[in-house]
Structures are given as structure tokens and as C-alpha cells.
Amino acid sequence: MGILSWLVLGGIAGWLASIIKGTDARMGLFANIFTGIVGAMVGGWVFNLLGGRGVTGFNLYSLGVATAGAFLLLTLLKAISK
């Protein structure tokens, strides 16, 4: 995947995860993109540990993996900040 694909996929995944977690009002565009990209890495790592595939390209499966990883990342950050 190219840089632009990572940015778009990360932005969408971060935005979806922030809506699910209820933190969308506090997060801006760059925070959503950062959360989505790091979430894609975390999600890919977790899915690989569980025997699945990580991010495979710009598709619906990869969006799900990235969103799950971003959700996990936001959950961990919230737990640490308390």
C-alpha cells in the first residue's frame, strides 16, 4: 500500500473507532489518522498472533482490522490515562 492509501485507511479506521468509543468530539483529523495507522499496526499484530491475516491492502477486511486495532488502542490509552 502506498502512503496515500495508509492515510485514507488510517483516517477512516481512526474515525470509526473514535465514534464507537465516543471520543470523536475530542479528536481531530490528524489524531484520527494517527490512531488509525497505529491501530492498523496493532490490529495486524494481534490478528497475526491469533492466526489470522493483518492488513492486506485497501479493502473492507483491512478496514475492519485497522478499526479493531484503533479501538483497542483507544481503550488502552483511556485505561492508562485514568
Secondary structure, DSSP 8 states (H G I E B T S, - for coil): --HHHHHHHHHHHHHHHHHHHT-TTT--HHHHHHHHHHHHHHHHHHHHHTTS----SSSHHHHHHHHHHHHHHHHHHHHHH-
